[in-house]
Every structure is written in C-alpha cells, then in structure tokens.
Amino acid sequence: MLKETLTMAFELGIYHFGEITEDPHTGWTPTHKQRLRDLVEQARVADQVGLDLFAVGEHHRTDFVVSAPTVVLAAMAERTENITLSSAVTVLSSEDPVRVFQQFATLDLLSDGRVEIIAGRGSYTESFPLFGYDLSQYHDLFAEKLDLLLKLREENPITWSGRLRPALDNADVTPRPERRIPVWVAVGGTPASVVRAAHRGLPLALAIIGGGYARFSQFTDLYREQAAAAGHDPASLPVSINSPGFLAPTSQEALEISYPYFNAGMLQNFHQRGRGFHTPYKAYQAQSSLAGAYVNGSPQQVIDKILAQHEVFANQRLVIQMGFGNVPQKEMLRSIELLGTEVAPVVKKEIAAREKAPGAKEQKR
C-alpha cells in the first residue's frame, strides 16, 4: 500500500451538519428543502471568498438534513470552482466501503478532483440499527471497513476478505478516479483512534468541541510519535483542528448573534437525542476566549486564536463548524465572507513565514 505523503499549505474551511433547529427568537423551523439550498449557497460563497474546504456531516435523523452527503456535495460541486468538498464525517462503520468509494470517485470525477473523505466512527449512532449493524461491533466495524476502503483506492480488481462483511473475489469496482482521493480519519480525543490513523499513515482530523484546546496537544504528539514508529514521516501527515465558531465585525456581535442558536442546537440536536443541555452564556464566552475551544469573535480575535493554536499543534488546517444551531443565512454568509477575506490572507501569510523560518522543521512536533 502506498503511504500518504501529503504536504500542504495552511488551509481554512467550514463544516456543517445541516441541523434543523427551531429559531430561538421567532420559533420558525427551516424546511429540509430550504436548509439544503442554504448549504449550497454557503459553499458557493465560501468558494468565492477563497476558502479551502467545505464539508458536510452525515446524520440519519429528522433534525438533520444531510443523510446523503455525496448528493449534497455534488450540488455544491456544480456551484463552485476551486474549493475542496468533503464529508465531515462519513460514518464508515455503518456504510459499505465499496459504495462509499464509488460515490466519492464519481463525485471526484464530476468536480475535477476536488473531493476528499473524512471518515469517522460517528458519535450519532442512529445509522447502525437503520442499516442493520450491531453497536456492540462499533470499533471493529470501523477498523475493518477503513482497511477495505484504503485497499479499494489501491487495487482494481480487488480480492479481500474480513469478518464483518462478505468477501470480494476479483471484484471490479468502478468508476476509477483520476487521482488518489485523500482519506482523513476523524477522532474526538480517543487515543486508540489516534493510533489507528498514525499506524495507517493517514491525515488526522481532531475535533475539539470543548475545554481548553492546549490539552489536546497530547493527541497530536501521540499521533506524530506513533506515525514515526510505524515508519511514516510525521512532517508529511497533515493535522486538522475542527471546532465550532462564528465571526462578526466585533466580538460582542459574534457572541450575541451566535450564542442563542448554539444553545438551541445543543438542546435540540445533541447526539444523544432528547438529552441535550443548556449552555450558560458565561460558559460560551469562556470557550470563546483565546484559550478556549470555540473560534468565535471578530476577525482579529479569530486570527489570534488560529495563530495561537498553530503554535500548539503545528496543524495544517482549521475547519470551523460555523453557526451551529441554524444561525440565519444572512449572518452566516457574512461570517463566511469575513473568514475568507479578512482572516485567511493574514493567517496564511503568517504561518507560511513561520514555516520558512530557520529551524522551523526541527521545531515541529
């Protein structure tokens, strides 16, 4: 199997779950049709302002609209030109890797090579009974299916056998993309998941959704140590930090706009359905501080947060879960524009300068 050898300049992007959340001010709930159209428009604007990535999650509940991420990404591909389109995440444990490969290969061909897969086990587990999988095999399903997905990238026809899926005997899997579609592994702070990504030499997408972000450096350190032990070059394996956030011209405006929707989303769209919880405003403020997990604030505050995180993680990407809880479209589009026009050029220039500084490579974790 070929090793991953991705080298990349720093990237900024957005991910979205497409949650259907009742507006805390008006009581209005968007239709699935409107939510999907809003997401496509957000991707179009993100592409126009020069952001690098737009990703959508996969959920199988009526309070989320994206159950078929490749279909949504295909609509986005037709409205964009340059931005990378990704899942965040593909719940691989309850998917068929053959179909995942076929769908993303098709999308990659249609989008002129702008697709990637972020694969994860999924904290939302409704897909397991829906598609006939046993949650007691949560870990084993992901490990086996990830290995099959990776082999599908390398071989055609493919012969493969495992414990949890019927074997493949000289199977012809089509279409074939014109390049090797990147596969990232999403983790939420579980050491075993970090080690799995490192041993396979796959890029790491680390979700930080609460607490002080600096404590998560133990996972990026572990990832790079284990990758080196497995014979991979850690410097060639990108790390992405994925966190909630929102931008507005001022810090106060960013918090005042986003907080009611974030709180509503945590109450209504929590992964344990019916067990959501209230987020106090002061806690939201604290998480939005320089040391907190949320990337909320004015453009300058967000610049400061991104650069401070980069000092800790030496990460190659930050992807913001923007406006969780269905922030209205007008404010969402403004937030996307601020990220692309006022934040991205500054942080990319600064991080590129850091990378070129004497001794930069030796200082990387």
Secondary structure as the mmCIF struct_conf table of DSSP 4:
data_model
#
loop_
_struct_conf.conf_type_id
_struct_conf.id
_struct_conf.beg_label_comp_id
_struct_conf.beg_label_asym_id
_struct_conf.beg_label_seq_id
_struct_conf.end_label_comp_id
_struct_conf.end_label_asym_id
_struct_conf.end_label_seq_id
HELX_LH_PP_P HELX_LH_PP_P1 LEU A 2 GLU A 4
STRN STRN1 GLU A 11 HIS A 16
STRN STRN2 GLU A 19 GLU A 19
TURN_TY1_P TURN_TY1_P1 PRO A 24 THR A 26
HELX_RH_AL_P HELX_RH_AL_P1 HIS A 32 GLN A 48
TURN_TY1_P TURN_TY1_P2 VAL A 49 GLY A 50
BEND BEND1 ASP A 52 ASP A 52
STRN STRN3 LEU A 53 VAL A 56
BEND BEND2 ARG A 61 ARG A 61
TURN_TY1_P TURN_TY1_P3 THR A 62 ASP A 63
STRN STRN4 PHE A 64 PHE A 64
BEND BEND3 SER A 67 SER A 67
HELX_RH_AL_P HELX_RH_AL_P2 PRO A 69 ARG A 79
BEND BEND4 GLU A 81 ASN A 82
STRN STRN5 THR A 84 SER A 87
BEND BEND5 ALA A 88 ALA A 88
STRN STRN6 THR A 90 VAL A 91
HELX_RH_3T_P HELX_RH_3T_P1 LEU A 92 SER A 94
BEND BEND6 GLU A 95 GLU A 95
HELX_RH_AL_P HELX_RH_AL_P3 PRO A 97 LEU A 110
TURN_TY1_P TURN_TY1_P4 SER A 111 ASP A 112
BEND BEND7 GLY A 113 GLY A 113
STRN STRN7 VAL A 115 GLY A 120
BEND BEND8 SER A 123 SER A 123
TURN_TY1_P TURN_TY1_P5 GLU A 126 GLU A 126
HELX_RH_AL_P HELX_RH_AL_P4 SER A 127 LEU A 130
TURN_TY1_P TURN_TY1_P6 PHE A 131 GLY A 132
HELX_RH_3T_P HELX_RH_3T_P2 LEU A 135 GLN A 137
HELX_RH_AL_P HELX_RH_AL_P5 TYR A 138 GLU A 154
BEND BEND9 ASN A 156 PRO A 157
STRN STRN8 ILE A 158 TRP A 160
BEND BEND10 ARG A 163 ARG A 165
STRN STRN9 LEU A 168 ALA A 171
HELX_LH_PP_P HELX_LH_PP_P2 PRO A 175 PRO A 177
BEND BEND11 GLU A 178 ARG A 179
STRN STRN10 VAL A 183 VAL A 187
BEND BEND12 GLY A 188 GLY A 189
HELX_RH_AL_P HELX_RH_AL_P6 PRO A 191 ARG A 200
TURN_TY1_P TURN_TY1_P7 GLY A 201 GLY A 201
STRN STRN11 LEU A 204 ALA A 207
BEND BEND13 GLY A 210 GLY A 211
STRN STRN12 GLY A 212 GLY A 212
HELX_RH_3T_P HELX_RH_3T_P3 TYR A 213 PHE A 216
HELX_RH_AL_P HELX_RH_AL_P7 SER A 217 ALA A 229
TURN_TY1_P TURN_TY1_P8 ALA A 230 GLY A 231
HELX_RH_3T_P HELX_RH_3T_P4 PRO A 234 SER A 236
BEND BEND14 LEU A 237 LEU A 237
STRN STRN13 VAL A 239 LEU A 247
BEND BEND15 PRO A 249 THR A 250
HELX_RH_AL_P HELX_RH_AL_P8 SER A 251 GLN A 268
BEND BEND16 ASN A 269 ASN A 269
BEND BEND17 HIS A 271 GLN A 272
TURN_TY1_P TURN_TY1_P9 ARG A 273 GLY A 274
HELX_RH_AL_P HELX_RH_AL_P9 TYR A 281 GLN A 287
TURN_TY1_P TURN_TY1_P10 SER A 288 SER A 288
BEND BEND18 SER A 289 SER A 289
TURN_TY1_P TURN_TY1_P11 LEU A 290 ALA A 291
STRN STRN14 GLY A 292 GLY A 292
BEND BEND19 ALA A 293 ALA A 293
STRN STRN15 VAL A 295 GLY A 297
HELX_RH_AL_P HELX_RH_AL_P10 PRO A 299 PHE A 313
BEND BEND20 GLN A 316 GLN A 316
STRN STRN16 ARG A 317 MET A 322
TURN_TY1_P TURN_TY1_P12 GLY A 323 ASN A 326
HELX_RH_AL_P HELX_RH_AL_P11 GLN A 329 LEU A 338
HELX_RH_PI_P HELX_RH_PI_P1 LEU A 339 VAL A 343
HELX_RH_AL_P HELX_RH_AL_P12 ALA A 344 LYS A 356
BEND BEND21 ALA A 357 ALA A 357
TURN_TY1_P TURN_TY1_P13 PRO A 358 GLY A 359
HELX_RH_AL_P HELX_RH_AL_P13 ALA A 360 GLN A 363
#
